Amino acid sequence: MKKFRVLAWLITGVLAGSLLFWALSNGILQARGSTADRMRLEYQRLVQRRDQLKKSRERLEAWKRVPAELSAFRQKTIPGFDRFPAFRDELQQRVSESGLTPLRLTYRMRPVQQNLQRVTLEFSLSGPYAAIKRLVHGVETQAEMVYLKSARLRRTENDVIANFVMEAYFAR
C-alpha cells in the first residue's frame, strides 16, 4: 500500500508539475502575444498619426503659399492706380472707335482696403445696338478687374441710349 501511495503521490506530482509547466508556458506565450498585439496596435496608431501629420503639413504648406499667390494675382489682375488715366483713355478710345456718341462720364473713387481703390464709372452712350454690344464685350474681356455692374438700354427713334455703371479696381 505504501508503494501505491508513493506511486500515487509521484503520479500526482508529475501531473501537477506538468499542469504547472503548461500553465506557466501558456501564460508566457499569451503575455508575448499580448505584447505583440500591443506593439502592432501602437505601430498602427503611429502610422495613422504620421499620415495625419503629413496631411497637416501639406495644408500648412498650401496656406504658406497663399500670400505669394495673392500677390501674384493682384499684380496680374489689379493694375496700379497710376494706370487709371490710361484706363480712362482706353475706355474713351473704345467708345470713339465703336462709333458711339458719349453723353456723359462721371466717376467716384472710394478706398476698399488700405491698398485697394475702387473707381465707379457712370456713363451714357448713344448709338447702334451692335456697337454698344461690341463695347460691352470689349470691356468684359479685359484682363484687368473691371466689372459691369449695370446696363440700362433705352430705344430712341434712330439709336439706343445705354446707361452703364462700371467698377474698376486699382492697387495703391
C-alpha positions as CSV (number, residue, x, y, z in Angstrom):
1,M,0.0,0.0,0.0
2,K,2.8,2.2,0.8
3,K,4.1,1.6,-2.8
4,F,0.8,2.7,-4.2
5,R,0.7,5.7,-2.1
6,V,4.2,6.8,-3.1
7,L,3.3,5.9,-6.7
8,A,0.0,8.0,-6.5
9,W,2.0,10.9,-5.0
10,L,4.6,10.6,-7.6
11,I,1.9,10.5,-10.4
12,T,0.1,13.4,-8.8
13,G,3.3,15.3,-8.5
14,V,4.2,14.7,-12.2
15,L,0.7,15.7,-13.2
16,A,0.8,18.8,-11.0
17,G,4.2,19.7,-12.4
18,S,3.1,19.2,-15.9
19,L,0.0,21.2,-15.3
20,L,2.1,24.0,-13.7
21,F,4.6,23.9,-16.6
22,W,1.7,24.1,-19.1
23,A,0.1,27.0,-17.2
24,L,3.3,28.9,-17.0
25,S,4.3,28.3,-20.6
26,N,0.7,29.2,-21.8
27,G,0.8,32.4,-19.7
28,I,4.2,33.4,-21.1
29,L,3.0,32.8,-24.6
30,Q,-0.1,34.8,-24.0
31,A,2.0,37.6,-22.5
32,R,4.2,37.6,-25.5
33,G,1.2,37.6,-27.8
34,S,-0.4,40.5,-26.0
35,T,2.9,42.4,-26.1
36,A,3.0,41.7,-29.9
37,D,-0.6,42.8,-30.2
38,R,0.1,46.0,-28.2
39,M,3.1,46.7,-30.3
40,R,1.1,46.1,-33.5
41,L,-1.7,48.5,-32.3
42,E,0.9,51.1,-31.3
43,Y,2.5,50.8,-34.7
44,Q,-0.9,51.3,-36.4
45,R,-1.5,54.4,-34.3
46,L,1.9,55.7,-35.2
47,V,1.3,55.2,-38.9
48,Q,-2.1,56.9,-38.6
49,R,-0.6,59.8,-36.7
50,R,2.2,60.1,-39.3
51,D,-0.4,60.3,-42.1
52,Q,-2.4,62.9,-40.2
53,L,0.8,65.0,-39.7
54,K,1.6,64.6,-43.4
55,K,-1.8,65.9,-44.4
56,S,-1.5,68.8,-41.9
57,R,1.9,69.7,-43.3
58,E,0.5,69.7,-46.8
59,R,-2.3,72.1,-45.7
60,L,0.2,74.3,-43.9
61,E,2.4,74.5,-47.0
62,A,-0.7,75.4,-49.0
63,W,-1.6,78.2,-46.6
64,K,2.0,79.4,-46.7
65,R,1.7,79.8,-50.5
66,V,-1.4,82.0,-50.2
67,P,0.3,85.3,-49.6
68,A,2.6,84.8,-52.7
69,E,-0.3,83.6,-54.8
70,L,-2.5,86.5,-53.7
71,S,0.3,88.9,-54.5
72,A,0.8,87.3,-58.0
73,F,-3.0,87.5,-58.5
74,R,-3.1,91.2,-57.6
75,Q,-0.1,92.0,-59.8
76,K,-1.7,90.1,-62.7
77,T,-5.3,91.4,-62.4
78,I,-5.3,94.6,-60.4
79,P,-3.4,97.4,-62.1
80,G,-1.6,100.1,-60.2
81,F,-3.5,103.3,-59.6
82,D,-1.1,105.1,-61.9
83,R,-2.7,103.1,-64.7
84,F,-6.1,104.9,-64.1
85,P,-5.6,107.7,-66.6
86,A,-4.6,105.2,-69.3
87,F,-7.6,103.1,-68.4
88,R,-9.9,106.1,-68.8
89,D,-8.3,107.0,-72.1
90,E,-8.6,103.4,-73.4
91,L,-12.3,103.4,-72.5
92,Q,-12.8,106.7,-74.3
93,Q,-10.9,105.4,-77.3
94,R,-13.1,102.2,-77.4
95,V,-16.1,104.4,-77.3
96,S,-14.9,106.6,-80.1
97,E,-13.7,103.6,-82.2
98,S,-17.1,101.9,-81.8
99,G,-18.8,105.0,-83.4
100,L,-20.8,105.7,-80.2
101,T,-21.6,109.2,-79.0
102,P,-20.7,109.8,-75.4
103,L,-23.3,111.7,-73.5
104,R,-21.7,111.9,-70.0
105,L,-19.0,110.3,-67.9
106,T,-18.6,110.6,-64.2
107,Y,-16.5,108.6,-61.7
108,R,-16.2,108.3,-58.0
109,M,-13.2,106.9,-56.1
110,R,-13.5,105.1,-52.8
111,P,-10.9,103.0,-51.0
112,V,-11.9,99.4,-50.4
113,Q,-8.9,98.4,-48.3
114,Q,-5.7,100.1,-47.3
115,N,-4.1,99.3,-50.6
116,L,-7.1,98.8,-53.0
117,Q,-9.0,101.6,-54.7
118,R,-12.4,101.2,-56.3
119,V,-13.4,103.5,-59.1
120,T,-17.1,103.6,-60.0
121,L,-17.7,104.9,-63.5
122,E,-21.1,106.0,-64.7
123,F,-21.5,106.9,-68.4
124,S,-24.1,107.1,-71.1
125,L,-23.7,106.4,-74.7
126,S,-25.8,106.7,-77.8
127,G,-25.5,104.7,-81.0
128,P,-26.5,101.5,-82.7
129,Y,-27.2,98.4,-80.6
130,A,-24.4,96.4,-82.3
131,A,-21.8,99.0,-81.4
132,I,-22.9,99.0,-77.8
133,K,-22.8,95.2,-77.7
134,R,-19.2,95.2,-79.0
135,L,-18.2,97.8,-76.5
136,V,-19.6,95.8,-73.6
137,H,-17.9,92.7,-74.9
138,G,-14.6,94.5,-75.1
139,V,-14.9,95.8,-71.5
140,E,-15.8,92.4,-70.2
141,T,-12.9,90.6,-71.8
142,Q,-10.3,92.9,-70.4
143,A,-7.7,91.3,-68.2
144,E,-8.0,93.9,-65.5
145,M,-10.5,93.7,-62.7
146,V,-13.4,95.6,-64.4
147,Y,-17.0,94.8,-63.6
148,L,-20.0,96.0,-65.4
149,K,-22.5,96.4,-62.6
150,S,-25.5,97.6,-64.6
151,A,-26.6,98.5,-68.1
152,R,-29.9,100.1,-69.0
153,L,-30.8,100.4,-72.6
154,R,-33.5,102.7,-74.0
155,R,-34.5,102.9,-77.6
156,T,-34.9,106.2,-79.3
157,E,-36.1,106.9,-82.9
158,N,-32.8,106.1,-84.5
159,D,-30.4,104.7,-81.9
160,V,-30.2,103.2,-78.5
161,I,-29.1,105.1,-75.4
162,A,-27.2,103.0,-72.9
163,N,-26.5,103.9,-69.3
164,F,-23.7,102.0,-67.7
165,V,-22.4,101.7,-64.2
166,M,-19.0,100.0,-64.1
167,E,-16.4,99.4,-61.3
168,A,-12.7,99.1,-61.8
169,Y,-10.2,98.3,-59.1
170,F,-6.7,99.7,-58.8
171,A,-3.8,98.9,-56.4
172,R,-2.4,101.8,-54.4
